[in-house]
Amino acid sequence: MDRSLYLVMNGAKQTLLAQTANANNLANGQTTGFKSDFEQFRSMPAFGPGYPSRVYAMNERPGTDFSTGALQTTGRDLDVAIDGKGWIAVKAKDGTEAYTRAGDLNVTPEGLLQNGAGLAVLSDTGNPIVIPPVRKLAFGGDGTISMIPQGANPAGAVILDRVKLVNPDPKTLEKGADGLIHLKQAGVSPADANVKLVQGSLESSNVNIMAALVDMIDLARNYEMQVNAMKSADTNAAATSNLMQLA
């Protein structure tokens, strides 16, 4: 059988992988603080016996788009967004420190401050932030959390804790399978006093929905072309086999 069939089959497979990444971006077009993934094709020579005259396609994710999304005003006290560069430190499911731009916060019945994904928000000390029963919460631009305890005078606000805000070099960051941002090397990023927090707002996803839809159509057509090429390779192989039988 002609090896071209395997090359075309690989192209179809890689196109499906690219479609999966694009579909994930499109599905998170309305997800708070979501950062879209880049994807690209690369040509790779097919090495083996003889000269590498054939080339197969390989899909890869070269990185993540860290550009900021639009800030949307919600007026909700527990909604926060970062104005400019920076990240909010959270505790990932595996217990490590990770970073996100999703500031849709809430307080659990146990008093734990979490974001919409159920991840504990960390303080400057690296510990989860615990909120006691309060009348009102307020977030300062530097991440400081002040509160008015239940039953207290509205003028008696006290500082409770501070959200850990970081701003590491984007070159040192990567997006994990959990959708969170991690440092490529082990360790944690120090708090950065220059990162500014805005209360009553959320950052939207940075996915360009129209571009993602165009890419979806383009990848679908590419997959169809690969399938047609597979059919042609199979037809040519059958015709060659018939000729050999006649000979």
N, C-alpha and C positions, 0 to 999 in steps of 0.2 A: 504493500500500500504506500502511496506517495506520502513522504514526510510532511508535505504542505498541509495535509489534513490536521496533523497534530499542532502545527503552528497556528492555523486558523482557529482551531478549538481553544488553544491557549488565549488567543485574542478575545474570543467570546467570553471566556472565563474572567479575564482581567477587566473587560467592559462591565460585567456584572458587579465586580468588586467596586469599580468606580461609581456605578449606579447606586450601590449600597451606601457609600460615603455621601454622595450627593443627596440621597433620600433622607439620610440622617440630618443633614443640614436643613433640608426643607421642612422636615417634621419639627425641628426646633426653631422655626422662624418666629414663634411667639414666646419662646422660653426666656425668662428673665436672665439677663447676664450671659447668655450662651455665646460661645466663640466658635465660629465655623471652622471646619477643617479644609485645608487645601488638598487637592488630589491632582495627579498628573500621570501621563504615560511616558515610558522611556523605552527606547529600542535596545535590545540586548542580543548580541550574536549567539547563534545556537552552535556551541562547540561540540565536536565529536570526531569520528573518523573522517579524514579528508579536510578540505578547506571550508572554513565557516562561512558558507555563501548564503545561509538563511538567517533571518532575523525574527525574533519573537518579541511580543510586547510585554511590558511589565508595568503594572499600576502600583503607585506608591503614594504615601502621604508625606510630603516634604515638610509639613509643619502646620501650624495653626494660625489663623488670622486673629491677632491680638488687638485689632482696632476697636475703638470704643463704640458702643451703640448709643442710640438717642436716649436722653433722659426724659422720663415721663413723670409728670407731677401727679401724685395720688392723694396727698393730704393725709395719709395714714401715718400715725406716729411711729409705727414699727417698720415702715418702709424706709430703707436708706440706699443711697447710691454714691459711688465714688465720682467726684468731679475731676476728670483728667486721668492721669495714670495712677496705677496702684491696684491693690488687691485686698480683699478681706480674708483673714486667716480663719480656717475652720478645721475641725477634727474629722478626718476622713473615716470611712467605715473600717479601715484596717488599723486605726488608731494613730496614724501619722498626721503631721500637719500638712494641710493643702490650702490652695487659694482659689477664690471665686470672686465674681463680680455680682453674684445674685444676692441682693440685700432684702429679700422679702422675708423679714424676720417674724418670729412669733415666740411666745413663752409657753412652755409646756406646763401641765398641772404641777409638776415637780419644781418648776421655777427655772428650768434650763432654757437659755436663749438659743434658739435654733433658726436656721434659714428654711426656706420652703422645701428643701430636699431632706429635711430632718437631720442636718449636720450641725453639731454644736459650734457656736461662735466662740473663738478663743480671745483671751485678754492678752495684754502685753506680757504677762507672766507665762503665757503658753497654756494656761488652764481654762477649761470651759467657764463661761460666764453664767452665774446663777443670780436670778432676779427674785428678791423677796416680794411679798405682797405689797403692791404699790398703788398709788392713786394715779400717778402719771409718770411716764418715762420721756426723757429727752436726750437726743444725741447731739453732741457738739461737733464742730467741724474737724476737730482733731481725734474724733472717736470717743471722747469722754461721754460716759453715761451718767446722767444725773436723774434723780428720782424724787418724787414727793411721796413719802410713806403713807399708807392708809391711815386716815384719821388725823393726819398732820396738817398744819397750816399751809395753804398753797404757797406762801412765801418761804417756807422752810425747806427748799430743795437742797439735797445733799448729793455729793459725788459718790457714785457706787463703784464704777470700774471704767476701763477703757478698752474699746475694741482694738485688736491688733491689726494695724494697717501696714502693709509692706509694699515695696516697689523695687523688686529685684530686676536685674538686666534681663530683657526678654530672651536674650540668647541662652540664658541659663535655665529657661523654663520649657516644659513640655506638657502636653495634655495627655492625661492617663486614660485608661479604659473606663474609669469611673466618671469621666467627664470633667474632673477637677484638674487644676493646674498644679504641677509638682516641680520641684527643683530636679534638674537632671542628675546632679550629684547629691549624695546623702547630706542631710542637715536641714536647717530651717533658716529662713530669711529674717534678718533683724527688723524691728519696727522702724518705720520711717515717719518722722513728724511732719513731713511735707505733704503727705497724702491727705486729701480733704474729703470729708464725708458730708453728704447732703441729706437731711431728714425730709421725709414726706415725698420721696421720689424713688423711682426704680429705673434701672438701665435695661433697655430693650435688647433683644438679640441683634447681633451685627450681621446676620444672614441677609444677603440680597435675594429676596424671594423671586423676583423676576429673572435674575441671572440663573438661579437654581432651576427654575422651570425650563429655561432655554437649554441648560446643560442636560436636563432630564430627557428632553426631546432629542437632542444631539446624540446622547449615549444610546437611546433606544434605536435610533437609525443606524448607529455604528454596530450595535449588536445584530440587527437585522442583516446588515451587510456581511458580517462574519458568518452568520448562519447560511446565507446564500452561497458564500464561498465554500463552506463545508459541503453543501449539496453539490456544487460544481466539482469539487475534488473527488467526491464519492462517485459521481457520474463518470468522470475521466478515468478513475481507477477501474470501474466496471467495463468501460469501453476498451481499455488497455488489456484487461483480462480476456475479453472476447477475441481480440486480435491475436493474442498469444495462443489461444486455443485453436484458432484457424490455422496458425502457422504450424 
